[in-house]
Amino acid sequence: MSVPESNKADTPDGQGLGGQYVLRPGMPQSVVGQRPVLGAGRLGRLLRGQGGEQVSRTLTSLFSLCAHAHRRTAAMALAAAQSHPVAPLSPEPSVLLWIETARDHLRAIALDWPQRLPEAVPGAPNLDWLRGCPLSLATARPLTDADAAWAALAALRVWLEQEVLHQTLAQWLAAHRHPDALADWCMAQSARLPPARCLAAWHPVASVLTPAMRRLDLLDADLARQTTQLHRLAQSLEDESGFAQLPTWLGRCAETGPWARQRHQHGQAPTPHSAWTRLSARWVELMELALTDRQNQTQGGVAPLASGALGLGDGRALAWSEMARGLLLHWVQLAPGAGVQAYRVLAPTEWNFHPEGALAHALAALEPLDIAAARTLAAAFDPCVAFTIQTRGSLGTADA
């Protein structure tokens, strides 16, 4: 079982639009590449005149990884862009985003992590530890019923507690949130548990790689502030043709991922950020998602993942979802009675693999032949397209 690290269209119009990145440790231009589908108005042309489910089908064929998040975000954007909808759409229950993001985390941890280790060897990952897991990695149909999603989260919690952690999620999280405590646990569990073995193998290199941190803090608990910020970003998406491929926030590069969620803005005392904290954030968030309680959420508890939409007037809207790799944004312009006129997608990879971003600076600072560190940094920032690592005069192993 494997999942390709690429976004590839299934339609003839989408052929060759997935793109790839070349990472070049120790070189001034350390990140080279892009996704052609996001630039020069190509996505808008693919979607022009489409509406409703047709838009979702096209987007999920183009962005097959995290397709559920693209489908959800597109639906919210299209609904918000309609000034006077005949039948206003109710947004999908947030729990559907949460359970499918947990599935995405499991899939990446089980399939991608073993192949991205510096000492990775060919061969299928060991999936024995997933025996009895209530979430299938291979499902092609996301859950669409809120009750079923809550039941799946509860089942995931029981499985993690009984088969993986051998203690309650609340106890585990209380004891292992600090990076050093988590590293100790991974070392102790590495012989029996493949995800712990992966994290333990990464730790010596990842813990000393400390890219500068500038989180993408677009979302905010202050609704007025959040609305102002989202309007500003939407204007950039509309006005700047290359913004979706080379985004910046307030004139600077930013990064997004599980370590940069809205709910972390006013959380625990800050700990030093490294490639290790970025990698391990995915494992920790899997536990946090499984611990999400229906009653607590009903009573106004902090959502583990944020999503929403903002109507901008004149048939335009911006929608967002915090998904497995970070913050996903969709901007749409509708033509009166004629479906999509223009469309932009701004995905986590374009923030994190920006040629002037934190990853690029960290790669440029490496020794030119340090492929292990380059692979570790790439795994930490987790692209959703293929990448290769290039050293001076030669190519490293392709991660795909």
GIBEL-V659886 format. One record per run of one state. SS is the DSSP state (hx for helix, st for strand, lp for the rest). FROM is the first residue (numbers start at 1). TO is the last residue. Records with the same first field share a line. If there is no record, write none. Layout:
SS = FROM-TO  FROM-TO
//
This chain:
lp = 1-11  15-19  24-30  35-35  39-41  48-52  63-66  82-93  117-127  131-145  166-168  177-178  190-193  207-214  216-222  240-248  250-251  253-254  256-257  261-261  265-274  292-293  299-306  314-315  324-325  335-339  347-347  353-357  365-370  382-385  392-393  400-400
hx = 12-14  36-38  42-47  53-62  67-81  94-116  128-130  146-165  169-176  179-189  194-206  223-239  258-260  262-264  275-291  294-298  348-352  358-364  371-381
st = 20-23  31-34  215-215  249-249  252-252  255-255  307-313  316-323  326-334  340-346  386-391  394-399
//
